[in-house]
């Protein structure tokens, strides 16, 4: 049977009717006879009644439990409103009027409706209500008992509140009466061991302690009205039955108590909506629960395994189905064990259920286990987050904390709907984010940063130089500085990356660092550069570098390449530092792993790559970057242009080349020379001369970039364009204001620029590919010549 | 998406089976039953290798004219079988996998409930046990209904 959601008025009405029918005062089952009378009084056809009984499950169970009774009442209302009888209609039909029961019940109904709908009802009206219920029985059965009941109840009717009808008014009196009579529950408990918490405690095998605890709990409940709902409400049925069954004296006492408690209950119920705490656990209750927890599990921070919890709660004599439902609600982290909070929630739900409360569909907020804030049900908004946190006390919350907030948001739904309980997957994603974060951070570390995808097309010699540089520098401390030195303008010790960026863009790097989107790139670039320097010779993995989307700033790479070209032509290894600075700014592309790879390739791609590297002669350390960069470009282009085969070839070739270095040496020299020539040539339409001087195109753009000189730019067509774009990008990037508002625009602008740069670079890549092919051919021919020249060596 | 979802225990008796009520449910029951053979076949074929390496998702067990049957088996030999309408071409393999993953998670939640005896039917007619499971299955089947 689906859960039933009742409005407050309905709840009260139904509970009263239940109490009326619950002549045996079991609080759980109503007498079938009474229920049948009630249904007949609803003036529904018999078959409808039968259908209702079937739907609510009474036929199945053979009796009317409280939930069944409520469902039946709801169905009566549904039927009376003319809606078709369905199980779903219980909850789907909104604004259902209260079920109407004719005959003598009309008065009751009207009064009930009136009383429930308004708070203005005075107690006197309830007195009038009292006769009707017995009157009902009287009309139907005319039994003597009813007669006797009636006078009694009529007498009781004088009481301010009818036991059946939970008076909702008398607010002024309720607190006092409630408080005063709250003590009575204890007495009432003694009278009726079944009442209230009595039956509940007993099944738990703690008759004495339970009842006493229950009493204590009950009395303790007096102060906080909202929390007494379950207690006081429990009072009502027993007291009502008392009224009907017991002598007047008792009735008076209990009636008064009932009245007071019922009044309070009603008021509490009304107030509960504002407090939203019908499920809140009082301190006494909680203390009791904690004590119970200790009996099972001495460690309060430990768990109660499922089996132990099952035994414990089975003692409550609730049906297994309900217990499993309670478990589903309370085991928040779905780990098969109960923490203290979960246990208290489960215990509270059991208590509520024993007292006649229907189990909710979702775990009430006040019962949600909280890891951080105990008993803190105030913040609803954060509750999902807290719940999520607390829901997994055993798991490593701290590690998940970064991603938990988002996770927590989904936890309530997760728990309730159990649809996406893929916290593990989310956790893994969080770990991924963490790792990504690390990767982003790492480059920023100047010591480790190297991976600046400097498109250093290192010839073998350059690679060696690079390696030497690496060995020399070790942690690349010098590297950062060297580039800095080289670049006079924006040399800054603060951040090599920044400096490199500056180099690249020729602007202050602050803009870079400020812009979120670009920050990582420049950092990466810088780091790539440095890393490349250090890793250049050592990362064979570049063969399959994660093709990290050429992140932003191909311009960076370009700039670095420019720098390198220039530096190479101008200086020797000493100036590598300075050159190094340039490259960092360059290419975002850089996957640090890639950077070295390309660098390795560089030697093979001597021509094209060399140009890059040669342009920055000083950047021996950069060379790898340079090579890397061009390699990247080539690689990226190859990926883009589907020239991966070439790349693959290059990669393996690069490696062996690097290692061999012999054949490359000659090439290297030649290339350096060509590079220097290139540099000197400078303005020549280098790009055009790709076929002739492979070095030309790369260095030119690189040079331009570094220098940020317009004179160089126009000369190289594509490269200049590229560099121009790159420079522009770089320039713009740093200038990106730190304000978030501008960042977006800047990001978009940078995206555009990046795209443009991408296209430019793609073109360059294709050209370089061509150059590479030419170079390879040259190499082959040279090697053949070598062999021919040294025939005796082979012997 | 799914037209029928079934959970079969290790001993090959159904723990839970639910179909969209539009058609003759018996037909789906029969399809699921026959698919068990295919599941066993796949298990034995892959099982020669380490069980750990065996992937849980079995993929398309067999297609019929109107339906496709997908299978998924857990490490405890609990099988999930899902029947999907063939006309629902939008369903990709990844989606089926995710649906099975959700099924598995919900089943795990049911298992975690100490009041659930392994081997019992997953009943969601009542207030509790398996209700979440049933809701989850409903969410998977609603689009078809």
Interface residues (C-beta under 8 A of the other chain):
Chain A: X1 X3 X67 X305 X306 X307 X309 X310 X320 X321 X322 X323 X324 X325 X326 X327 X328 X331 X334 X335 X336 X359 X416 X417 X418 X419 X420 X421 X422
Chain B: X101 X102 X105 X106 X108 X109 X111 X112 X113 X114 X115 X116 X123 X125 X126 X127 X128 X129 X131 X132 X133 X135 X136 X139
